[in-house]
Amino acid sequence: EYCNGGDLQALLRNVSYLDEDAAMPYLAEISLAVGFLHDNGVIHRDLKPENILMDEDGYVCLTDFGLAKILETNEQAFSFCGTPEYLAPEILEEKGHAFPVDWWALGILTYS
């Protein structure tokens, strides 16, 4: 699907800061997308502003599934991958990780 609204990184460059009311719809949509992936056994592992595209109406679309992995129930991944600024501690420790790494990245995205 073509998303001609740019990415979240470009939006943040233009406005430099989103207040809580402006950020909330984006975070809600990203949360729904991450939840959908997790419900289908997929971890993204590279959630960052450059990988969040927007359509012309501002609705988000996750992209770049190059580091994504399908996990079975209770399975863990052991690959050291992702963008350093958004890596969860479990990835850094290389002891195995699963779905919570995407929620960590969303938290970092929220507060950065």
PyMOL CGO cylinders between C-alpha atoms (Angstrom):
from pymol import cmd
from pymol.cgo import CYLINDER

trace = [
    CYLINDER, 0.00, 0.00, 0.00, 1.33, 3.39, -0.98, 0.3, 1, 1, 1, 1, 1, 1,
    CYLINDER, 1.33, 3.39, -0.98, 1.69, 5.81, 1.95, 0.3, 1, 1, 1, 1, 1, 1,
    CYLINDER, 1.69, 5.81, 1.95, 2.28, 9.28, 0.58, 0.3, 1, 1, 1, 1, 1, 1,
    CYLINDER, 2.28, 9.28, 0.58, 2.26, 11.12, 3.92, 0.3, 1, 1, 1, 1, 1, 1,
    CYLINDER, 2.26, 11.12, 3.92, 5.95, 10.55, 4.68, 0.3, 1, 1, 1, 1, 1, 1,
    CYLINDER, 5.95, 10.55, 4.68, 7.29, 8.92, 7.80, 0.3, 1, 1, 1, 1, 1, 1,
    CYLINDER, 7.29, 8.92, 7.80, 7.09, 9.82, 11.47, 0.3, 1, 1, 1, 1, 1, 1,
    CYLINDER, 7.09, 9.82, 11.47, 10.74, 10.90, 11.44, 0.3, 1, 1, 1, 1, 1, 1,
    CYLINDER, 10.74, 10.90, 11.44, 10.00, 13.58, 8.82, 0.3, 1, 1, 1, 1, 1, 1,
    CYLINDER, 10.00, 13.58, 8.82, 7.00, 14.78, 10.82, 0.3, 1, 1, 1, 1, 1, 1,
    CYLINDER, 7.00, 14.78, 10.82, 9.10, 15.05, 13.97, 0.3, 1, 1, 1, 1, 1, 1,
    CYLINDER, 9.10, 15.05, 13.97, 11.81, 16.92, 12.07, 0.3, 1, 1, 1, 1, 1, 1,
    CYLINDER, 11.81, 16.92, 12.07, 9.25, 19.47, 10.89, 0.3, 1, 1, 1, 1, 1, 1,
    CYLINDER, 9.25, 19.47, 10.89, 7.54, 20.06, 14.22, 0.3, 1, 1, 1, 1, 1, 1,
    CYLINDER, 7.54, 20.06, 14.22, 10.40, 19.01, 16.56, 0.3, 1, 1, 1, 1, 1, 1,
    CYLINDER, 10.40, 19.01, 16.56, 7.88, 18.16, 19.28, 0.3, 1, 1, 1, 1, 1, 1,
    CYLINDER, 7.88, 18.16, 19.28, 4.39, 16.66, 19.51, 0.3, 1, 1, 1, 1, 1, 1,
    CYLINDER, 4.39, 16.66, 19.51, 2.38, 17.54, 22.57, 0.3, 1, 1, 1, 1, 1, 1,
    CYLINDER, 2.38, 17.54, 22.57, 0.41, 14.81, 24.30, 0.3, 1, 1, 1, 1, 1, 1,
    CYLINDER, 0.41, 14.81, 24.30, -2.84, 15.50, 22.43, 0.3, 1, 1, 1, 1, 1, 1,
    CYLINDER, -2.84, 15.50, 22.43, -1.10, 15.41, 19.04, 0.3, 1, 1, 1, 1, 1, 1,
    CYLINDER, -1.10, 15.41, 19.04, 0.96, 12.29, 19.86, 0.3, 1, 1, 1, 1, 1, 1,
    CYLINDER, 0.96, 12.29, 19.86, -1.90, 10.22, 21.30, 0.3, 1, 1, 1, 1, 1, 1,
    CYLINDER, -1.90, 10.22, 21.30, -3.59, 9.22, 18.00, 0.3, 1, 1, 1, 1, 1, 1,
    CYLINDER, -3.59, 9.22, 18.00, -0.27, 8.13, 16.50, 0.3, 1, 1, 1, 1, 1, 1,
    CYLINDER, -0.27, 8.13, 16.50, 0.62, 6.10, 19.58, 0.3, 1, 1, 1, 1, 1, 1,
    CYLINDER, 0.62, 6.10, 19.58, -2.81, 4.50, 19.64, 0.3, 1, 1, 1, 1, 1, 1,
    CYLINDER, -2.81, 4.50, 19.64, -2.54, 3.44, 15.99, 0.3, 1, 1, 1, 1, 1, 1,
    CYLINDER, -2.54, 3.44, 15.99, 1.01, 2.14, 16.44, 0.3, 1, 1, 1, 1, 1, 1,
    CYLINDER, 1.01, 2.14, 16.44, -0.12, 0.19, 19.52, 0.3, 1, 1, 1, 1, 1, 1,
    CYLINDER, -0.12, 0.19, 19.52, -2.96, -1.39, 17.56, 0.3, 1, 1, 1, 1, 1, 1,
    CYLINDER, -2.96, -1.39, 17.56, -0.58, -2.33, 14.74, 0.3, 1, 1, 1, 1, 1, 1,
    CYLINDER, -0.58, -2.33, 14.74, 1.97, -3.86, 17.14, 0.3, 1, 1, 1, 1, 1, 1,
    CYLINDER, 1.97, -3.86, 17.14, -0.83, -5.72, 18.94, 0.3, 1, 1, 1, 1, 1, 1,
    CYLINDER, -0.83, -5.72, 18.94, -2.07, -7.09, 15.62, 0.3, 1, 1, 1, 1, 1, 1,
    CYLINDER, -2.07, -7.09, 15.62, 1.41, -8.32, 14.74, 0.3, 1, 1, 1, 1, 1, 1,
    CYLINDER, 1.41, -8.32, 14.74, 1.82, -9.96, 18.13, 0.3, 1, 1, 1, 1, 1, 1,
    CYLINDER, 1.82, -9.96, 18.13, -1.61, -11.61, 17.91, 0.3, 1, 1, 1, 1, 1, 1,
    CYLINDER, -1.61, -11.61, 17.91, -0.36, -13.16, 14.67, 0.3, 1, 1, 1, 1, 1, 1,
    CYLINDER, -0.36, -13.16, 14.67, 2.94, -14.33, 16.16, 0.3, 1, 1, 1, 1, 1, 1,
    CYLINDER, 2.94, -14.33, 16.16, 5.16, -11.64, 14.63, 0.3, 1, 1, 1, 1, 1, 1,
    CYLINDER, 5.16, -11.64, 14.63, 7.71, -9.46, 16.42, 0.3, 1, 1, 1, 1, 1, 1,
    CYLINDER, 7.71, -9.46, 16.42, 8.86, -6.43, 14.45, 0.3, 1, 1, 1, 1, 1, 1,
    CYLINDER, 8.86, -6.43, 14.45, 12.16, -5.75, 16.28, 0.3, 1, 1, 1, 1, 1, 1,
    CYLINDER, 12.16, -5.75, 16.28, 12.91, -2.48, 14.46, 0.3, 1, 1, 1, 1, 1, 1,
    CYLINDER, 12.91, -2.48, 14.46, 10.19, -0.09, 15.54, 0.3, 1, 1, 1, 1, 1, 1,
    CYLINDER, 10.19, -0.09, 15.54, 11.46, 3.47, 15.03, 0.3, 1, 1, 1, 1, 1, 1,
    CYLINDER, 11.46, 3.47, 15.03, 10.15, 6.71, 13.47, 0.3, 1, 1, 1, 1, 1, 1,
    CYLINDER, 10.15, 6.71, 13.47, 11.64, 5.94, 10.05, 0.3, 1, 1, 1, 1, 1, 1,
    CYLINDER, 11.64, 5.94, 10.05, 9.67, 2.69, 9.91, 0.3, 1, 1, 1, 1, 1, 1,
    CYLINDER, 9.67, 2.69, 9.91, 6.32, 4.29, 10.64, 0.3, 1, 1, 1, 1, 1, 1,
    CYLINDER, 6.32, 4.29, 10.64, 4.80, 5.64, 7.45, 0.3, 1, 1, 1, 1, 1, 1,
    CYLINDER, 4.80, 5.64, 7.45, 1.68, 7.77, 7.16, 0.3, 1, 1, 1, 1, 1, 1,
    CYLINDER, 1.68, 7.77, 7.16, -0.94, 8.02, 4.47, 0.3, 1, 1, 1, 1, 1, 1,
    CYLINDER, -0.94, 8.02, 4.47, -2.28, 11.34, 3.19, 0.3, 1, 1, 1, 1, 1, 1,
    CYLINDER, -2.28, 11.34, 3.19, -4.77, 11.48, 6.09, 0.3, 1, 1, 1, 1, 1, 1,
    CYLINDER, -4.77, 11.48, 6.09, -2.10, 10.86, 8.74, 0.3, 1, 1, 1, 1, 1, 1,
    CYLINDER, -2.10, 10.86, 8.74, -2.96, 7.22, 9.50, 0.3, 1, 1, 1, 1, 1, 1,
    CYLINDER, -2.96, 7.22, 9.50, 0.09, 5.11, 10.29, 0.3, 1, 1, 1, 1, 1, 1,
    CYLINDER, 0.09, 5.11, 10.29, 1.41, 2.02, 8.56, 0.3, 1, 1, 1, 1, 1, 1,
    CYLINDER, 1.41, 2.02, 8.56, 4.33, -0.02, 9.88, 0.3, 1, 1, 1, 1, 1, 1,
    CYLINDER, 4.33, -0.02, 9.88, 7.01, -0.89, 7.37, 0.3, 1, 1, 1, 1, 1, 1,
    CYLINDER, 7.01, -0.89, 7.37, 10.42, -2.57, 7.09, 0.3, 1, 1, 1, 1, 1, 1,
    CYLINDER, 10.42, -2.57, 7.09, 9.85, -6.11, 8.25, 0.3, 1, 1, 1, 1, 1, 1,
    CYLINDER, 9.85, -6.11, 8.25, 13.42, -7.13, 7.42, 0.3, 1, 1, 1, 1, 1, 1,
    CYLINDER, 13.42, -7.13, 7.42, 14.16, -7.94, 11.08, 0.3, 1, 1, 1, 1, 1, 1,
    CYLINDER, 14.16, -7.94, 11.08, 10.71, -9.29, 11.91, 0.3, 1, 1, 1, 1, 1, 1,
    CYLINDER, 10.71, -9.29, 11.91, 10.38, -12.85, 13.13, 0.3, 1, 1, 1, 1, 1, 1,
    CYLINDER, 10.38, -12.85, 13.13, 7.49, -15.25, 13.52, 0.3, 1, 1, 1, 1, 1, 1,
    CYLINDER, 7.49, -15.25, 13.52, 7.44, -16.85, 16.95, 0.3, 1, 1, 1, 1, 1, 1,
    CYLINDER, 7.44, -16.85, 16.95, 5.50, -19.83, 18.20, 0.3, 1, 1, 1, 1, 1, 1,
    CYLINDER, 5.50, -19.83, 18.20, 3.88, -19.64, 21.65, 0.3, 1, 1, 1, 1, 1, 1,
    CYLINDER, 3.88, -19.64, 21.65, 6.55, -19.31, 24.37, 0.3, 1, 1, 1, 1, 1, 1,
    CYLINDER, 6.55, -19.31, 24.37, 9.35, -19.30, 21.75, 0.3, 1, 1, 1, 1, 1, 1,
    CYLINDER, 9.35, -19.30, 21.75, 12.14, -16.75, 21.96, 0.3, 1, 1, 1, 1, 1, 1,
    CYLINDER, 12.14, -16.75, 21.96, 14.45, -15.16, 19.42, 0.3, 1, 1, 1, 1, 1, 1,
    CYLINDER, 14.45, -15.16, 19.42, 18.18, -14.84, 19.99, 0.3, 1, 1, 1, 1, 1, 1,
    CYLINDER, 18.18, -14.84, 19.99, 19.32, -12.62, 17.11, 0.3, 1, 1, 1, 1, 1, 1,
    CYLINDER, 19.32, -12.62, 17.11, 21.13, -9.44, 18.04, 0.3, 1, 1, 1, 1, 1, 1,
    CYLINDER, 21.13, -9.44, 18.04, 19.35, -6.97, 15.77, 0.3, 1, 1, 1, 1, 1, 1,
    CYLINDER, 19.35, -6.97, 15.77, 17.56, -3.65, 15.71, 0.3, 1, 1, 1, 1, 1, 1,
    CYLINDER, 17.56, -3.65, 15.71, 18.41, 0.03, 15.89, 0.3, 1, 1, 1, 1, 1, 1,
    CYLINDER, 18.41, 0.03, 15.89, 20.66, 0.75, 18.90, 0.3, 1, 1, 1, 1, 1, 1,
    CYLINDER, 20.66, 0.75, 18.90, 18.61, 3.64, 20.30, 0.3, 1, 1, 1, 1, 1, 1,
    CYLINDER, 18.61, 3.64, 20.30, 15.49, 1.44, 20.52, 0.3, 1, 1, 1, 1, 1, 1,
    CYLINDER, 15.49, 1.44, 20.52, 16.96, -1.90, 21.66, 0.3, 1, 1, 1, 1, 1, 1,
    CYLINDER, 16.96, -1.90, 21.66, 15.38, -3.56, 24.67, 0.3, 1, 1, 1, 1, 1, 1,
    CYLINDER, 15.38, -3.56, 24.67, 17.67, -4.84, 27.44, 0.3, 1, 1, 1, 1, 1, 1,
    CYLINDER, 17.67, -4.84, 27.44, 16.85, -8.45, 26.60, 0.3, 1, 1, 1, 1, 1, 1,
    CYLINDER, 16.85, -8.45, 26.60, 18.29, -8.03, 23.12, 0.3, 1, 1, 1, 1, 1, 1,
    CYLINDER, 18.29, -8.03, 23.12, 21.45, -6.48, 24.53, 0.3, 1, 1, 1, 1, 1, 1,
    CYLINDER, 21.45, -6.48, 24.53, 21.83, -9.31, 27.04, 0.3, 1, 1, 1, 1, 1, 1,
    CYLINDER, 21.83, -9.31, 27.04, 21.43, -11.91, 24.25, 0.3, 1, 1, 1, 1, 1, 1,
    CYLINDER, 21.43, -11.91, 24.25, 19.53, -14.27, 26.57, 0.3, 1, 1, 1, 1, 1, 1,
    CYLINDER, 19.53, -14.27, 26.57, 16.46, -14.46, 24.35, 0.3, 1, 1, 1, 1, 1, 1,
    CYLINDER, 16.46, -14.46, 24.35, 13.64, -12.05, 23.63, 0.3, 1, 1, 1, 1, 1, 1,
    CYLINDER, 13.64, -12.05, 23.63, 10.06, -12.06, 22.43, 0.3, 1, 1, 1, 1, 1, 1,
    CYLINDER, 10.06, -12.06, 22.43, 7.12, -9.69, 22.00, 0.3, 1, 1, 1, 1, 1, 1,
    CYLINDER, 7.12, -9.69, 22.00, 7.95, -7.24, 24.82, 0.3, 1, 1, 1, 1, 1, 1,
    CYLINDER, 7.95, -7.24, 24.82, 10.88, -5.83, 22.81, 0.3, 1, 1, 1, 1, 1, 1,
    CYLINDER, 10.88, -5.83, 22.81, 8.39, -4.07, 20.52, 0.3, 1, 1, 1, 1, 1, 1,
    CYLINDER, 8.39, -4.07, 20.52, 6.62, -2.50, 23.51, 0.3, 1, 1, 1, 1, 1, 1,
    CYLINDER, 6.62, -2.50, 23.51, 10.00, -1.32, 24.83, 0.3, 1, 1, 1, 1, 1, 1,
    CYLINDER, 10.00, -1.32, 24.83, 10.75, 0.31, 21.47, 0.3, 1, 1, 1, 1, 1, 1,
    CYLINDER, 10.75, 0.31, 21.47, 7.33, 1.99, 21.50, 0.3, 1, 1, 1, 1, 1, 1,
    CYLINDER, 7.33, 1.99, 21.50, 8.07, 3.34, 24.98, 0.3, 1, 1, 1, 1, 1, 1,
    CYLINDER, 8.07, 3.34, 24.98, 11.41, 4.74, 23.80, 0.3, 1, 1, 1, 1, 1, 1,
    CYLINDER, 11.41, 4.74, 23.80, 9.68, 6.21, 20.75, 0.3, 1, 1, 1, 1, 1, 1,
    CYLINDER, 9.68, 6.21, 20.75, 7.08, 7.83, 23.01, 0.3, 1, 1, 1, 1, 1, 1,
    CYLINDER, 7.08, 7.83, 23.01, 9.57, 9.56, 25.26, 0.3, 1, 1, 1, 1, 1, 1,
    CYLINDER, 9.57, 9.56, 25.26, 12.22, 10.53, 22.73, 0.3, 1, 1, 1, 1, 1, 1,
]
cmd.load_cgo(trace, "trace")
